[in-house]
Amino acid sequence: MRGGTATPWASRMHCCVDRLSTLPDEILQHILSFLRAQEAVRTCVLAQSWRHVWKLMRQLRITGILTPASVLGIQKFVRHLFLLRLHELTESPLDLCEIIFHEFDDENIAFIKIWIKWAIMCKIQTFHLDLFREHMISHDDKPLISSHLTKIQLSGLMLSESFADFSRCSVLQDLQIVRCDLSEVRKLMSPSLKFLVITECTSAQNSRLRICVPHLVSLHLDEPSMDRIPLLESMPELVEAYVQTYWNMDSCSSFEPMDCNHIMGSSSFSDSDTDDDEVSSSYDADRDIVNSVLGSLSQATNLTLLSGDTMYIFGRDLRWCPTFMKLKSLLLNDYWSDATYCRALACILEHVPVLEKLSIIFSRKVDPNYKLEIPNYKLEIKGCLDDGAMKRSLTISQYLKIIQVKCNMVNERFLKLLKFLQSSLNIYCKQKMDDPYGYTVSILNNRKASAEVLLYLNVAASTTITAVRQAAAAEK
């Protein structure tokens, strides 16, 4: 054998060196936290040093394969696992528990309810329960009680009234409810909640879900499947809100929602959260019964409002439109510019005194993390602010610096919006004769100032117009 050449036996010995076991226990526990509980426990046979690592991991993931017998097959294992964690809770606290089963028999539901109880007893901080299935299940009548839970994720559940009462979770900060049936829930409340997400859920037809979260900071309400838009109680600490609604059973006998003087006109469904006809019919006498959706969102700094053409809730609320004293960024869809003379858009713009950025998109859906940023378009037109000869027809925020409009094509609705911008904001977008995609822009103001107006247009499939007004000098 020539010197310097490793033998096959030596190479195999080199490859078999167990470097993973030399890692600190904290690292090993973190690695095991990504495994299902069944797989994590099996690591105890890898080596002597692995015997007790699984007992100390801070995340517990109980999931089953997609078979009806999965819950029943591991119920004894899960029982012993929880008893062990409860026994060693002081030495090894549990931060997260995840229970995910997509298929199971009805008799397995009792086991899952017991696991939920044991998970809460382990003083977990984050709880994720996903029981997605064709026939959703409901939890028992006992609400969750925990002084440790800070985050809850619920998917595929039929929530009972009591289970939606999170007032006994004293430090709960983050709640996400996805694909759940809320038809039995009349009130969802939490005095400590900061972040709330409700999406792809169903609700009752004859009553509204009342949401009582007085310390909420961020709201994401995407309710295309809900029969009634929820009632939102006061949220004075709200910073950002995303509300998307396209169809539900809310309606009005008035042709124009902004002319609505009542709740639902001839409809059988009430704006009140009660089924009492006497209470529901007293709206004209006591409007406090009804919580304005826009009124509850009026403290937000960043606001996204997306609605379908047949939605009347926002239009009705504009009749008593609140003043958004803190609102700096507003994102709307073309619903707000479709009515005659953009009446809804004009109304809300009169009630945003410190608005800095207005974005309007011609789209049915928006990514919740959507941000309108100025991209590098092929055509850039620069203009200047004319010394004002015309006064604004609306009381528009003097802080408004950015107006962005995004659409897939230049159509009648888009041109109607440009006409509104011209008549109300004194922003003129005139098409260039030699360029079907080009627009020249001028902004008229009753104050002497100078600014640059940048108009970006996408000459590809989509067209985006961004008019940016930046005040450079105030009146001397």
URDA-V152348 format. One line per field, one symbol per residue. psi: psi as a letter, one per 30 degrees, with the letter a starting at -180 (. if undefined). Layout:
psi = ???
This chain:
psi = kkkfkkleeeeeeefgkifefflleeeeeeeffflleeeeefffgeleffegefffkgkjjjlllikfgeeefgeeeeeeeeeeeeegeeeilkekkkjjkfklleffeeeeeeeeeeeefghlekkjjjhklejllllagklkjkgfkfkkkkkhljkleefgjgfgifgkekkkjkhljgffkfkkkjffkekkkjkhllllfglkkkjjifgkekkjjjhffkfkklkklkifgkekkjjkkekagklkfkejefgkgadgbflgklflglgjeeeefgeeejffekjkeeefgfflekkkjkllefkfeeeeffehklkiffkfkkklafefgflkgheeeeeeffgifgkfkkkkkilfkkkfgkkjljlilfkkkkalkkkkfkkkflikkffjfkkkkklfljaeeeeeeeeeeefefhjkjkkkegjffkklkkkklgkklklkkkjkkjgbelkkkjjjkjkfklk.
